[in-house]
């Protein structure tokens, strides 16, 4: 997303050294990042843009007459393409979260903070906001000088255009987020005509403000002070984890030299240009070693590679490497920890798939009539009244047969089959009649079952009690 270039060799003498360092009060100053391009930044574009486009476009895609992805909270239904999840399917949500966690653990153990550097929403949206800032306020040097200038029409114009750009992206982000819960084709016209529901409008405003604040002002503070992942990532790292590192043996001692000039025997490849510091979004110096603030975005790698190329030195002074690789040790086989993560991930995927395809598409619940325990009937028989609620969790109309199992000779009086629309709940009052001689207990268990007439394998059951008078 960066399109502007600064001199990649000369040290920025116009910028105080403490711009991106901690001052005496341990307060981080504003970080002015330098724009840079390179192979890893192109890779970030290839990974970030598909996710970004998917986020903004999915609420507008239609699937079977509704949004492709819609979390309908009032109806308590989550629509994901052709799949509809109900509150009874919360176990599937738990599996999804566990799978995501183990996937993150596996990726982190192998490639470090790959998620943070390439696909994290905070990283992607911050990059967008930084691009807008660079377009309206200029390069790193120009932005620093602009902030140091007294207020003028030129400064006001640049700042206003920047904040308008930020506000537009933030508003579109907030609108899109709420569109996953309220249909976008309904929400947008309602907002434009000031007729939107107060709750929906409030959440659009809330998430727009949060995006504006996080990506525009907090930026690296979200990664270093608010995100817990930076704090516990080291638990998943080992000596084989790929992280952004500085090759100290090759780079030290640092010192400036002319382009393509031969190095003195005691001098390293690092020319101490500090470009790796100036491009870092969290303001750290990768030459100080691995730090929890590093998000693995590889900006410093591209910056250093561009310098090494112009200096006539090999690339890779700053690059992705493991501790064992830097020490010259070769790794054979897959570490046991990675095998454990992969095994747990496969088990979770198997359980999720099994639960997804074996879940029942009909749900039944039964409650007794609280007005009277039992009713006497002709011939010395006993009646109990139940209220049955059948939910059709499919998207098609279905007909179910109501059965009572567990009491010999018990019969259902009245209608025994019901038709339920897709995604609807049907309530039915049922009178069950039984012979007291077939009831061994004052409260005999009875099992009610709703069986699909067209697909006998689709059924649900719920237990209740048939009450008789004491003998």
Residue, then its C-alpha position, 0 to 999 in steps of 0.5 A: x500500500x506504500x507508493x512513496x520512496x525516501x532515500x534508502x541510503x542516507x541517514x535522516x539527519x533532519x529527524x531527532x534520534x528520539x522520534x521512535x525511542x522511549x524518552x526519559x519518562x518512558x513515554x513512546x513518542x509518535x512514530x513516523x514510518x518511512x514508506x518502503x516496497x519489497x517482496x514481503x510487502x507485495x506478499x502482504x498485499x496478496x494476503x491482506x487484500x483478499x481478506x479485506x475484499x471478502x470482509x467488505x463484499x460478503x454482506x452484499x452477496x446473496x444466497x438463497x434469497x438472503x445474505x450469504x453470511x448473516x448472524x440473525x440474532x433476533x431469530x437466533x439463527x446464523x446463516x453461513x452460505x447454505x449452512x444454518x446454525x441454531x443456539x443448539x449448535x453452540x458446540x460447533x462454535x466451540x469447535x471452531x474456536x478451538x480449531x482456530x486456536x490450534x491453527x494459530x499455535x501451529x502457525x506461530x510455532x513454525x513461522x512466528x507472528x505470521x498472523x500479526x504481520x500479514x493478516x491481522x485486521x489491526x495490521x491491515x487497517x493500520x496499513x490503509x490509514x498509513x497509506x492515506x496519511x502518506x498520500x495527503x501529508x507526504x513522506x516521513x520527512x514531510x510529515x515530521x516537518x508538517x507537524x512541527x509547523x504552526x497551523x496554516x491553511x496548507x497544514x489545515x487542508x492536508x490534515x482535513x483531507x487525511x481525517x476525511x479519508x480516515x473517517x470514510x474508511x472507518x464509517x464503511x468498516x463500521x457499516x460493514x461490520x453491522x451488516x453481518x447482523x442486519x441485512x446490508x440492503x436494509x441497513x444502508x437505506x435506513x441510515x441514509x434516510x435516518x430511519x435506522x433502528x437506534x441500536x443498529x445506528x449506535x453500533x455502526x457509530x461505535x465500530x466506526x469510532x473504534x476503527x478510527x481510533x485504533x488504526x489512526x491513533x493507537x496503532x502500535x499501542x494496540x499491538x504492544x499494550x492491548x493485544x495479549x498475543x504479544x505477551x504469550x507468543x514466546x511460549x510457542x517459540x522454540x529454536x526452530x521457529x522462523x522469526x525476523x532476525x538480524x545477523x549479528x555476526x555478519x552485520x557487526x561492527x556497524x559503520x558507514x562506507x561508500x557504495x560498492x567500496x570494499x569493506x575493511x576487515x573489521x567492518x560488518x555489512x550494516x552501515x547503520x543507516x537506521x532505515x530498519x528502525x524508520x520503517x518499523x510500525x512499532x518503532x523498535x530496532x531489530x538489531x537489538x534482538x527479538x522483542x515482543x513488540x515485533x509483529x513480523x511484518x518484514x518491513x525491516x527486511x525489505x528496507x535492509x535488502x534495498x540497502x544491501x542491494x545498493x551497497x553491493x552486499x548480499x541480501x539477508x542481513x535482516x531476514x527470516x531465520x531460526x535460532x538454529x539456522x543462525x547457529x549453523x545447526x540443521x534441523x531434521x524431522x518435525x519437532x514433537x511439539x509441532x506434531x502434537x499441535x497437528x494431531x490436536x488440530x486433526x482431532x478437532x477437525x474430525x470432531x467438528x466434521x462429525x458433529x456438523x454432518x450428524x446434527x439433527x435438523x429437527x428439535x423437540x421439547x416437551x412440557x406438561x400442562x401445569x393446570x392439572x396433573x391428570x384427567x380421568x377418561x372413559x373406561x378407567x383410563x387416564x389422560x395427560x396433556x402435554x405441550x410439544x414444540x417442534x423446530x424445523x432447523x432445515x430451510x425446507x418445509x418438513x412434515x413430522x409424525x409425533x410418537x409416544x414411546x415407553x408406555x404400553x398401549x398409550x395413544x395420542x388423541x387428535x392430530x399426530x402429524x404436523x407440517x413445519x416451515x423451514x426455520x420455524x417453530x411449531x407448538x402443538x397441544x397433545x393429549x396422551x391416554x394410557x391404562x393405569x395398569x400399564x403405569x408401574x410408577x406414579x410418574x412413568x417416563x414417556x418419550x416423545x419423538x418427532x420423526x420426519x415422514x420423508x426421511x425416517x433417519x431425521x428425528x428428535x426425542x424428548x422425555x417427560x413423565x406420565x402422571x397417574x393417581x396413587x393406587 
